[in-house]
C-alpha cells in the first residue's frame, strides 16, 4: 500500500487538471522515441519514424500518446490501488507487447520533462517529487505481472 | 555519439547557462534532493536547504564544470581528469546518482526554456550529460 500525504494528492490532482491530454501525451511519446531511439522497436507498425520531424508529425504516435495519458488518468483516479487498477495493463505489456519495463521509466521521465516545460517555474521541486513518486508507483504496477 | 550540429547546440546552451550557473545548479540540486532524498547522504557535511550558501556555491561549481566540458567535448577525458580522480577516490558516489542529477538538470532546463527545450535539444543535452558522467565515473574501478 502506498501512503500519500494530502499535499502529494493535491499536487498530483493539480498537475492533471492543468494537463491537456491530447497535447502532453503525444509530446511525451514523441520525446521518448526521439531521445531514446531504441524505444522505436515497439512501434514497427506506426510507419515513418525516420527522424525527429517524422516522429513529431506521425498521427499514430500522437494517437497512442493520448491513449497512454488516459491510462495514467485511471491511475490518478485510483491512487490508493494503482496495483490492481493496472493488473490487466501489466499482463498486456509483458505477455502481448513484450516491452522491456526499463523503458517505462524513460517514457515517465519524458512526460515529466513535458510537464516541466509547460508549467515552468510553477513545477516546483516539491511538486516534482510528488509527481515522480506517482510515476514510480505506476511504473512499478506495470512491471508487477512480468514473469 | 554526438553529431557536429549537436556539439554546437550544446556549446550554445551551456554558454547561455554560464551567467546563471548559480541559479541553474542550485535548482537542479534542490530538485534532486527533494525527489531523491537518498542523494542527500553525500552532503551531510553541508547545509543544502533551499537557497543556502552551500547549495548555491555548489550548484554554481557543477554548472561551470559542465560548461567547461561543453567547450572541450572532444577531449572530455583529459579536461575532466582531475574531477574524475576526485569523484573516484574521494567522493566515491554510487554511479546511479549521476543519472538522477542529470535528469534534474534536464527538468530545470525544461522549466526555464519551455517550448525551446525541444526533443532534439533534450536528446543532445542528455547525450552530453551521459558522456560527462561516464568520464566522471571512469576511474571508479
Interface residues (C-beta under 8 A of the other chain):
Chain A: X30 X31 X34 X35 X52 X55 X56 X109 X112 X113 X114 X116 X117 X118 X119 X120 X121 X123 X125 X126 X128 X129 X132
Chain B: X27 X30 X31 X33 X34 X35 X50 X103 X106 X107 X110 X111 X112 X113 X114 X115 X117 X119 X120 X122 X123 X126
